[in-house]
Structures are given as C-alpha cells and as structure tokens.
Amino acid sequence: MKPGLILKSFIITVSAGVLLMINACGSGENRMTGQPVEIEGLTFTEREELQYADQFSIDRYEGGCSLIQTSDGAKYLIVPENYTPSGKLDRDIRIIRKPAEKIYLAATASMSLFDALGRGGNIRFSGTKAEDWHIAFARDAMNSGEMLYAGKYREPDYELLLSEGCTLSVQSTMILHTPEVREKLEELGITVFVDYSSYESHPLGRCEWIKVYGELMDQAALAGEIFEKQVEMLESIGNQPATGKTVAFFYISSSGQVVTRKSGDYVNKMITLAGGSNVFSHLDNGNGTSAVQMEMEKFYATAKDADFIIYNNNIGKDVHSIDDLIAKSSFLGDFKAVRSGNVWATSEDLFQDTMATGEIISDFHKVFSGKAESEPPAYLYKLKGGRAN
C-alpha cells in the first residue's frame, strides 16, 4: 500500500483525544506547496515559515487548529481537546487532539524532540527496548515502567496498545515496508503519523521537525525557540573559515566490509558544515538507503591520506582504541590519520539525539579546527593507542 492511499472511512472516538478518520467529504486538494488547504468551517491565518525542512508544512487556522502535511501527501488536522468539526472534512484528513497522549513511538530519532519539549511523558509505548536507548530520559522511563516496550514497528503488541488506550503511533519511514502493520493499526483506531525527517536534505531540516511535535504537544512557540538555538549555533560556525581538512566517516561490518555513507547524506553534510571535506565526494549506492558498502582495498585507495578518520561506533560498538581499529584491518595502520593520531569515534547517542544537531556540527568543527583539546566535544571522542581494558 502506498503512503498516500486512502483507507476505508470510519469514525472512531477514543478517550485519550485522537479521532482517526472522518467518513465525510469536502474540498481541499493542495499538498505542501501552493495555497493552503481549504477546510470547511475553518479560517486560515498563517503558514509556518520553515528555514531548512521541506518534508512537511504547517498551516494554522482560527480556533487553535492547524494542518500538518507530510511529503507523502498525508494530512493531519491538529485540534484542541474539546474541538468538534463544524464542517465536512476530506476523508483523508486524520484528526489528532492536542496534546497527544499515550503515544506509541517507533521513530527512534523523534524521542529527543519530545524530550526537548519536556513532553517525553506523553510517550507511553516504545518500539525500542530500554537497553537500546541512548537518551537518558527514555532509558530511565522504560526501566521504571513509565514507558512500555510495545514491540518493533514491524511487530507491535496490538493487545498491549489497545488495553492501554494508545491512540497515536509515530513511525519512521520503515513502516512503509510493512503496509499491513500500518493498516492494522489504523483499523484498530490508532492513527499512524509517519515522520519523514530522514528524507530532509539539510541536517537542520531533521532538527526542524521539532515544530511538528510542537504542534502535537500544543507547544509551537517553545518548539520555535528551541530550534532557533540550533540555528544560532550553526550560524556561529558558518562565520568561521573552512578548515580544509579531509575526513572519512565509516565503520567495518562483521563481514569485513567498510560501510560509509552517501556523499549527500546528512552526516556528511554536517561534516561539510563543520568545515571539513568528505573524501568521497560522489559516492552513491543506487538506492534509498544512506549506507554504502565497499571493499577495504577501495576504501584504502581513497581514504588513506585523509586528515581525520571518524569511526561510527554507534553501529560498530567494538572499537575503543587505535589498536582495536587496526585489529579490524591491518590496512588501517597505514592511514595518515592513524599515524598522526587523528582518529575519532562517535558516542552512542549521536544518531538518537536529533535535537543536538547544532552541537554535533560544533563538535565536528572543534575536531577539525584543533580546538577539541581545550573544548572537549560531547558526541565524539579521540581514540588512543592500546586496547581498552
């Protein structure tokens, strides 16, 4: 089933405040660009100005209502808790009452956005187990029982979700690979909201999705303030000259292949924004994923003279020293960065902490500009010689 396909119409009223589908008809056909969607009974007031994101739009209407549209054409009408539509709505408009509660979150990268808003408690169910969370709030909430594991996106615990009154599921685009799960959730009265932040072309575009969750949590103003702090941090780096340093970002799989990322991937863009230069300037994999696999020989030919190498320990998780790295492949011992000691690794929370995008770019800049010793980065750490104890 394609993301924009309209499911059969039905009306389900749920106590926690989410009304899923409206069996009605009406006007309104525009997606994210062009004129705002006309909604019977509502008067349009403004469109949220986006600085970097292009995978969603937010239109606001009188009475505290707003319409979120995502890049797949889905429409979500966010309304006050006691709001009752006075006009007919398109059958493909889903209604979410704010602040949304008892959420089943299967989009890992969205957790930090809820946490930044102080609304992590509105997430009752997690698609990630406690031991796999690197965001302290989420891990602690699961260990205390305030947040429950409800299965991965492809195998949710439907019985648990229903018994606890779940009314909204925030999913990553992985749900598109299991359309039968999405359809089942919606048949059970659980709205599926798909987060397309991974499709954003700019790193701060991913971060700007906090505005989406600000609408869901009735905290639009706070979301804007939090986002602006990330923008200011990036602008402060942008005012400084490029470092001219070349960088290779990668990890080594269990099969011995090097896994790096597409040249246009957001991680490589963060490296560029931080003043570095990715050694793979035109690398693609021919599909929609960010990972690119290659043999060590090919990686060696391109990356051996890189000024810095950064090991993605978020996935590898087994490299704690330069010796650990060389044990992966003796080729790495000949790398310029290894000989000069410019070898760094990512912290485990780098990929989950979406709301720290500005800080992460700043950390890269500290490394490339030689400021890391006096200003230690939070999301990167330097690998030293000798094996970890």
N, C-alpha and C positions, 0 to 999 in steps of 0.2 A: 504494500500500500504506500503510495507517495505521501510525503508530509502534508501536502495541502488538501488531500482528499477529504471530502465532507462525509462524516459518518452519519448513520441514520439518526433522525431527530428524535429527541425525547427530552422530557423535563424531569430533573431530579433535584429535589430540595434537600439540602444537608444542613445539619445543625451548626456546624463549625463555620459556616459562612461562605461556601463556594457553591454557586449554581453553575452547572456544567454546560448544558446545551439548551438552546431555546428553539422549540419547534414553531418557528414563525418565519415570516418572510418580510423583506424590506428592501430599502435602497442601500447603496454604498458598494463601490467596486474597486476603489483605488488601493494600492498596496503601500509600500514605504515611501515612494516618491509621488510627486504631484500633489493634488489637492487633498485635504483631509477627508476621511470617510464621513458621509452624512449619516447621522443616526437619528431616527425619528424620536422626537421628544427631548433631544439634547442640542444645546447651542455651543458650537466650537468657540474656544477662546484663544488657544495658543498651541504651537508645536514646540516641543523641547529642542533646543539647539544643541546638536551633537558636534563635538570637536574632532573626534577620531573614529568613533564607531560608525559602521554602515550596515550592520546586520539587524538593526531594529529601529523603530521610530516610536515616539510617544506623542500623542495628541491629547490635549486636555479640553474638557467641556465644563459648562456651568454645573454647579451642584456637586463638585468634588469627584467627577468621573473622568477617567482617562482611557484611551485606547492604545494598547501596545500591539504593534505589528512586528512580526519577525520575518526574516528574509525568505521563509518558505511560504509566505502569504497567510500564515495563521493570524487570527485576530483575537485579542483578549480584552474584554471591557472590564476595567478595574473600577469598582463602585464602593461607596460607603456601606457599612454593615447593614443598615436598615433600608437601603435603597430598593425601590421597586420600579422596574422599567415602565414608563408611561406610554411608550410606543412600541411598534413591532420591530423586532431585531432580525437581522440576517441569521439564518440557521447556522452559519459557520462562525458566529461570534460566541465565544465562551465567556461567561461572566465569572469573575473572581472578586469576592468581597474582601476588603482590606480592613485590618491587617490579616493576611492569610495565616492560618494556623494549622498545626498537625500535618506539616509538610513531609512528604517522602522525598528526600534529596538523593538522587542518583547521579547528579552532576558534581563531581568532586571539586572542581575548580570554583564552584559557586559558594562553597561554605565560607570562605574568607570574606566574601561580600556581605553575607548575612551577619557574620561575626563583627565586621567593621561597623555595621549599623546598630549593633547591640541587640540584634534580633535572632541570634542563634537558637534561643529557646523556642522559637516558632517552628523549628525543625524537630519533629518527633521521631522520624524514621530515617535511617541512613542506609545507603546502598554500599557503604564501605565499612569494614569491620574496624573495631577500636584500634587494633594493633597496626592498621594500615593508615591511620590518620596521623599527620604530622602537624596538624593545627591543634594546639593545646586544648582549646575550648571543646572541640568535637571529641577528642580522645577522652577528656575528663567526663563529658556529658554521657558518653556511652558506658564508661566504667561505673558511673554512678546510677545508671538506669534511666536517666532523664531522656536519653536518646536511645532508640532501639534499632538493632540491626534487622532490616526487613528484606534482606536478600539483594543480590546484584540486580542491575537493570534488566537483565535477560531472564531472571528467575525470581521475581518479587514474591513475598509471602502475602498473597492476597487475603488470606484469612486474618492475619495479624492486622493488615491495613484496614480492613473493614471493621474488625472488632474494636479498634482504637479510634475509629471515626476519621480516618485520613480522607482529605477532600482534594488535595492538590499534590501532584508529583512534578518536581523539577528535574528534568532529564537532560543529559548531554546528547549530542547527535548520534551516539552509539545506539540509542533507541530506534533509529531509523533502520537498523539492521534486523530488528525484531518487531516488525509491524503488528504481529499477532499479540504481543505483550501490550503495546500501546492501545490497541483496540479493546483488549480485555479490561485494562484499567479504566478506560472511559465507559465501557458498558457497565462497570461496577460503580460508576458515579464519581470517579477520581479524574479530575482534569489533568491532562498531560501538557505541561509547558516545556517546550524544547529550547534549551539555551544554545544559541549559535555563536557564542563568544569565541569559540575555537576557530571560526571562519574569519575573524577580524584580521585585516592585513597589517594593522599597526598594534604594537604591544599595548599602548594605552587605550586602544579600542576595546580590548578584552576587559581592561580595568573600568571602562566607562559603563559596562553593564551593571555597575552598582546603581545606576539610575533606574534600571528596570526593577531591581529589587527594592529600591526606594519607593517606587510606586506601589508595589505589592504590600509593603510594610507601612504605607502611609507616612513615609519619611523622605519625601522628594527633596526638600531643602537640605537636609542633612547629607543625603547622598551627593548632592552637588558640591557641598563644602568639602567632603572627603575626597572626591575626585579632583577638585582644584588643587589640593595639596600635592597630589601625584603629578599634575601638570606643571606646577611650580618647580618641583624637584627636577623634572626633565628639562625645563627651560634653563635652569641654572647650569646644567651640564652642557646644554646646547650652546651656551655663550662662551664655552671654552674651546680651544682649538683641538682638532683631531690628534690623537696620539701617534698615528701612523703605524701602530703595532698590528702584526698579523696574528690571527687566532684560529685554532682548530678546536671544535667542540665535539665530543664523541664519547662513546663507551664501547666495550668489547663484549659481544654476546657469548653465551655458553658454548656456541659452536666455533668461536674464534674469529668471527667476522666483526669488522668495525661497523658501528652504527652511528651515523651522524645525522644531520638534519638538512632538509632542503634549503637552498640558498635564500629563498624568500620567507622562510619560517620565522615566527615571531621571536624565537630565541636568537637567531642570527641577526634579526633587526635590532634587538636590544643591544647586541654586541656592537653593531654599527653606530647606534645612537650614543653608545658609551665612548665612542672614539676609536674603536677597534675595526679591523678589517678581516672578514671571514676568508680563509684561504680557498674555500670552494665558492667561487663567485657565480657559477652557472650550473649548480647541481640540482637535479630533479629526479623523481622516481617514477614519473609517469602515472601516478595515481593520486588519490586524495589524501594520503597519509603524509605525515611530516618526516617519518624515519626513512633514511636511505642507507642501505647496506652495501658494503664493498669489501673486497679482499684487502688484507693488510698491505700487500705489495703496492696496490693503487693508492691507498691512504698514505703510505710512506713517501711515495713519489711526490705527492702534493703538499703534505704537511710537515715533512721532516725539518724544514727551515723556518717553521712558524715561530714567532717570538714567544707566544704563550700557547699552552695546551690546557684545556679545561675538561676534566673528566666528569661525565654525567653520572655521579654516584647515586643519584636518586633512583636510577634503574639498576646500575651495576651493583651498588651497595657493598662491594667487597674490596675496594681499593682505599687503603688508609695511609699508604706511604709510596714513595717512588719505587721502592723495591717491589711492592705489590703490583704496581703498574707494569714494571718490566717483566715480572713473572707471567703477565698476560701474553706478552710477546717480546722477544729479545730485540726485535726491530726498534722498539721504542727507546732503547738505551742510546741509540744514535741520534735521537731528535735533538735539535738545537735547544729547545725549551727544557728538555730533561738535563742536558749538560750544564745549562745556565741556572737551573733551579727554578724556572718559571712555570711550574706545574701546579695547577689548582684543581679543586674538586667542588662540586655543588653540595650544599646542605640538603637534607632530605625534604625540607619544606619548600624548596624553591618553586616547584611546579604547583603545589597546592595553594600557596599564598598569592593568589591573583591580585589581591588588593595592595600588594607590596611592589607592584611593577616599577614604580619610580625608584624605590630603594634598591631593587635588584639592578637596574640600569646604573644607578650611582655606585653600587658595589663593583660592577664590571669596570667602571671608569677609574675607581680607586686602584684596581689591579693594573690596568693598562698604563696609568699615569704615574705609577710608582708611589702612590700615596697610601697603599694598603698597610704598610708597617705602622705609620702614625695614625691612620684612621681605619682600624680593622673592619673589614666587611662582615656583614651578618649572614649572607647567603652563600659565601664562597670561603674556602679555607685552603691554605697552602699545604701541599704535600711535601714531606721531608724524607730524607733518607732513612733506611732502617724499617723493618717490619713493625706493624702495630702489635702491641702486647695483647 
